[in-house]
Amino acid sequence: MAIETPSMKPKSLEWADPGFFTNQSRTRNFFRILKQLVFPPEGHKTLPTPVGIVLIALSLGIGSAAYNTSSNILFMTLSLLLSSLLLSGILAWLNFKGIQWRLNLEPHFRVGEVTPIRIELSNHKKLLPTYSLWFRVKAKVSHESKRVYLHDRLDAGTTRELNWILELKNRGTEIIEVAGLETQFPFGFLRKVIGGGISREVVVWPRRVDYKFSPKLGKRGHQPGNTLRKPGSGTELINLRSYKVGDPQRLVHWKASARQQRLMVRQMSEENQDAYLIFLETPLSKWQPGEQFEKLCAFAGSLAEDLYMQNRLLGTAINDEAVLPIKRINDLHYFLEKLAKLQPLEQYNPVNDIMGATIITFTPDNGNRVKAYVGGNEAGSA
Amino acid sequence: MSVATKQVRLSYEELYQLKWLLGGCLSLISLWTLLYLEVRSGPLITLTAAVISAGILWPSLPSKIPAVFMKAAVPSLLVVIAADFFLSRPDIIPPLIRMVILLVLARSLAYRKRREDLQLILLCLFIVVISGVLTLSLTFAFQIIIFTPCAMALLFVINLLECHDREHEIPQEGLSEFKLIHFFMRIIKIVDLRMVAFASLLFIGVLLVSTFIFVVIPRFRLDQAIPFLNLKSQKSRSGFSDTIHFGDVVEIIEDNSVALRVDLPPGVEIPQTPYWRMVVLDDYSKESFRMSSSARLKNIYDVNNVIKLKKDSPALDEVGDEAKWTFYLEGGISRFLPVLGLFDTMRFQTRQNIEINRLLRVNSTKDISSGVLFYQVENMQMMDKIPATWYERKLANLKPLIVDRSSRQGERTGLYPQTTLVLPGGSGNIETLERIVSEITEGNKLSVQEFTTRALDYLRTNHNYDLGYDVTSREEEGDVLIRWLNSKSPGHCELFAGSFTLLARMAGHPARIVTGFKGGAWNGYENYYMVRNSNAHAWCEIYDGEGSWVLVDPASGTQGYNTSGGLTAVSASTFYIDDTWRAYVDSLRILWYRRIVNFDKNTQKELTSQIKLMGSAFIDGLQFEIKQWLHNIVTWFNQPINYEKAMRIIILFIISLSIFLLIRYRSYILSQLSTEAKILGFDLGADPVRKKAGKLVVKFRNKQSELAITRGSMRQEWHDIYRDLLTLRFNDGHDRPSPRGVFRKASRLLKQKNRMI
């Protein structure tokens, strides 16, 4: 079965820029700026700040006084105010020039864990530094937002990383959006927003919870026949064999491969440990959305991670979906992403009497607790 | 910029200190502008400036002010301001200015957050602008040019602070440790000269743009303006009032500052020593000449921007430049308006409270302007004599009126023009005057002119001109002028004029004193007439019995408003031409008045047409030059080839080829030159080819990270060019690739890469 795994090269790693200095020709850039001043592209905004409103009111006042009185001193003041406004605009565009930014997100987000949202800001100008910028970063689903400031100047030809430490509270899909670049540079008259920001969808895994998991041993003390699916998990080398699709790279014996002119992998001794398959059933009749269901997801996720670390996780299955063998870390991440999006199903009939000795199932318990069962026996709780 | 310099930045504390310093400077600049404004607040301004300066030097000062004091400050200020407004009624501007000073002081004495900083900037801007509007001084231009970058820098720093994570924090500790010298040293260490140069260029750009806006902004005609707030000057600095106490003019002639500037119409002639007539004083009482109350009763009061002495005077647009005199009377000089003679119309920039006295031919404003007063006089005629009005024609039948001020009935001085014959009675005054007059006339009945000549001779024989003589300090009895006439003491113009007036009256000739300015200097830099306060003068007008008033200047012995020997404004070679540095500074002032303060719709039109003319003249000239040049070439080619022509063609070809080759292979030539020079022991600096290759290598390296996403063919090309660049950069051998081709390809690839990114 083909399993879709998330791309490892997120779109957000691409650089974004203000979008009006893209041409090599200075003349074209100039006319592009002029055009965008008249017809601002989507997301581009220029709003007066309180200082700007005062300046505009002042200019209007001085202008009308100048016209009424024909005082050239007032005309002179007015022209100085207007040219300051013009200078402010030019400096703001110069400040934007050569600026590129990109969003560097951690590969995984988890409920309850602080994760930095990193914006890499780069100044490609030759001489001029860049000042007083900020990004309005949003976690759209969680309705959280923050201005991430460039506190001091960014010299020409340098790069800086601006961070927002975010702690997400809900699992599921989250949209991290860098809404655009903003500045009030240089005098704080106008707030310019350059749109065309970066948006990225991230999956927030369930939180890690403390749980108890101590399954009872089977009749024979072990679980015979349940060998580990991951060769090489042991410590003792017993054989070398040809590579098969699905073998982890770390088991490739490079020297032997070089000698044999084909890929050879190490075969390690089997370890005599129990391995499990996590099976989650989430019928609405059994699980109501809420704290207990969240705990189920968190419990299943935490358990899967721990079992994987101990090489005791065979695979996972959710409701009527196919079993997902967990062979490598990406498989586990895929399972955690599924858990992140898991919701109780209205039309699902749970399988009765799952008695497999290696299958972990879950049931709700009193007081929002969740119990785990292995082979029908209670094995743990969270 | 070194790498070390790049990394040094001002901390939050230092930025706050800089903001504090800039705020203080802004306040001081605005207070400086107030020094030119007569608002009777000198001590307050000085005190505020001192406190703000102390605040700049010791920024921890505000933290030492008890909180109770700061809390009480606001209500106290409100009470003080309200009381000031109430007590200063009906004046608005002086209490308004004082209010703003107090607010600036309050804002400068407390640590400011963003909002308070903005309030401070607004208050300071208000002060600077209002001072400029009221004084119209050239200093305003200088002050606003300093104020603007200071305010911009302050706003810039506020903006930087706002982006800081300690945005609303006041760094008390940093302020208490502030040392101005250390701070400046730190700023000098941090400052990047390239950025300073860039900022300076930007500021020059701002000035140019604002000049452009100032010029192109649509205007109305100046005479259609509504008057702005006017600040009245409390006292005439020049002493030109409707009463003359002996000694007033002496005071002012010690002052060498410019009182009046006059732009003359083109081609107009003025006397070599012009008498700028301002005030006419007819009555004499209590040892003072004054404008009699009966003459004052004839004043016409109006609120207008024009004085029309001729009913059918033309409209402004119909008056040509050749008939317009522009006067710039400095603030605080006088409310009386100096003119050279009779005129049709006098126009002001804005509406004024005007007083017109058609009898004495004196015009004035109600109040003394605190700033420069501009007025334009049209069709001014300089005459030898001032024609008497119909009202004055009865003078011929009047006799001298002796008024004894010590007696009760002495208060009655008669009505104008009888007042021009008033003599001081009592204590032997009349006897003395009679004695002197008979000495002058030798008992004969003389004509006015004859009498004048003899009286002037008498005065000049018995008295010398001396500014320093103060007759008022003598504790002798009798009228001051009679005492002086009785003596052989020297005297100044007032004494000469007053004495002559009394003698003329005693002889039965109506006479009056006129004060104003005499003479002046031609400014050699900007071609205008410049009258200084030291030109203040007093002279007389004597009625000739034939319907005219004749000028008599007893101090210099001149008679008549001499129009002969006048010189045009343009060819003023025999004037006293002032070309000292002071005249140069003053010429800047007139430029300011002409080009900035008086800039209006008409000037705008003139400027536009001048630019148009200059543009078309330039294009025409260029076209002509090109045509001429082409014509010469064609002619030259059409001539038969001779030895000289052939040689010229060959030389031209060789030069062209050399230039072409130099441009084409400049990199290679420079590189070879550099290598050869090194061999010979001269270091011409880095090899330009290697230098350029090095720069491109750096650019290529910066783009290496993005190379992975490029197409295969491009990647290969990229590697090839990079290799060539490295060869050019580091290989000295002769197997180097052609630098020009490599550089061209490298630039092309970089451009392509940038587009892809």
Boltz contact constraints between the chains, C-beta under 6 A:
constraints:
  - contact:
      token1: [A, 24]
      token2: [B, 751]
      max_distance: 6.0
  - contact:
      token1: [A, 51]
      token2: [B, 118]
      max_distance: 6.0
  - contact:
      token1: [A, 68]
      token2: [B, 226]
      max_distance: 6.0
  - contact:
      token1: [A, 69]
      token2: [B, 225]
      max_distance: 6.0
  - contact:
      token1: [A, 69]
      token2: [B, 226]
      max_distance: 6.0
  - contact:
      token1: [A, 69]
      token2: [B, 228]
      max_distance: 6.0
  - contact:
      token1: [A, 70]
      token2: [B, 220]
      max_distance: 6.0
  - contact:
      token1: [A, 70]
      token2: [B, 222]
      max_distance: 6.0
  - contact:
      token1: [A, 70]
      token2: [B, 225]
      max_distance: 6.0
  - contact:
      token1: [A, 71]
      token2: [B, 133]
      max_distance: 6.0
  - contact:
      token1: [A, 71]
      token2: [B, 228]
      max_distance: 6.0
  - contact:
      token1: [A, 72]
      token2: [B, 596]
      max_distance: 6.0
  - contact:
      token1: [A, 72]
      token2: [B, 597]
      max_distance: 6.0
  - contact:
      token1: [A, 72]
      token2: [B, 599]
      max_distance: 6.0
  - contact:
      token1: [A, 73]
      token2: [B, 132]
      max_distance: 6.0
  - contact:
      token1: [A, 73]
      token2: [B, 133]
      max_distance: 6.0
  - contact:
      token1: [A, 75]
      token2: [B, 214]
      max_distance: 6.0
  - contact:
      token1: [A, 76]
      token2: [B, 214]
      max_distance: 6.0
  - contact:
      token1: [A, 77]
      token2: [B, 129]
      max_distance: 6.0
  - contact:
      token1: [A, 79]
      token2: [B, 210]
      max_distance: 6.0
  - contact:
      token1: [A, 79]
      token2: [B, 213]
      max_distance: 6.0
  - contact:
      token1: [A, 79]
      token2: [B, 214]
      max_distance: 6.0
  - contact:
      token1: [A, 80]
      token2: [B, 148]
      max_distance: 6.0
  - contact:
      token1: [A, 80]
      token2: [B, 210]
      max_distance: 6.0
  - contact:
      token1: [A, 82]
      token2: [B, 213]
      max_distance: 6.0
  - contact:
      token1: [A, 83]
      token2: [B, 206]
      max_distance: 6.0
  - contact:
      token1: [A, 83]
      token2: [B, 209]
      max_distance: 6.0
  - contact:
      token1: [A, 83]
      token2: [B, 210]
      max_distance: 6.0
  - contact:
      token1: [A, 86]
      token2: [B, 209]
      max_distance: 6.0
  - contact:
      token1: [A, 87]
      token2: [B, 206]
      max_distance: 6.0
  - contact:
      token1: [A, 132]
      token2: [B, 159]
      max_distance: 6.0
  - contact:
      token1: [A, 132]
      token2: [B, 163]
      max_distance: 6.0
  - contact:
      token1: [A, 149]
      token2: [B, 163]
      max_distance: 6.0
  - contact:
      token1: [A, 151]
      token2: [B, 164]
      max_distance: 6.0
  - contact:
      token1: [A, 152]
      token2: [B, 9]
      max_distance: 6.0
  - contact:
      token1: [A, 155]
      token2: [B, 6]
      max_distance: 6.0
  - contact:
      token1: [A, 184]
      token2: [B, 159]
      max_distance: 6.0
  - contact:
      token1: [A, 186]
      token2: [B, 156]
      max_distance: 6.0
  - contact:
      token1: [A, 187]
      token2: [B, 155]
      max_distance: 6.0
  - contact:
      token1: [A, 188]
      token2: [B, 155]
      max_distance: 6.0
  - contact:
      token1: [A, 188]
      token2: [B, 159]
      max_distance: 6.0
